[in-house]
Amino acid sequence: MLKKKWRSRAVAGLALGAAVVAIPLTAGSASADSASPRWRYYASYTSEVRCQTAGNTLAQQGKITAFQCNARIVNGARHAQLFVR
């Protein structure tokens, strides 16, 4: 029982950490700048936590400048799609 609580706390902490990093990365300016790159689809994940983790990893590696995870229901299952700039 103790192991299950530890896992759920770790997942919650990871999700919170990902959100703290993701919000400044996706916040950008409010003006519509035509020079800014467009959002492009990168991958789908079975959970939003995995999507956030993948986006954070790509950003830390310098491969992208911003990312978004969009949740969708596909065949009754929840998936998260990663879009990057």
C-alpha angles and dihedrals in degrees: 000000000000091000092055092052090050092052094049091048091049091051091047091049091049091050091049092048091049091051092050090054096038098054096062091041093054097036101085125151123314094230120097102242112190091202094062115099119254125249113263131192114253110170147322125246134193092233138029090235091059090047092051091046092052092048092049091049093051091048093049090050089053093240093122137023099210141004143190132199114212118193119221137173112235118181090340094308125106116239133175122221119208117218119186142189 
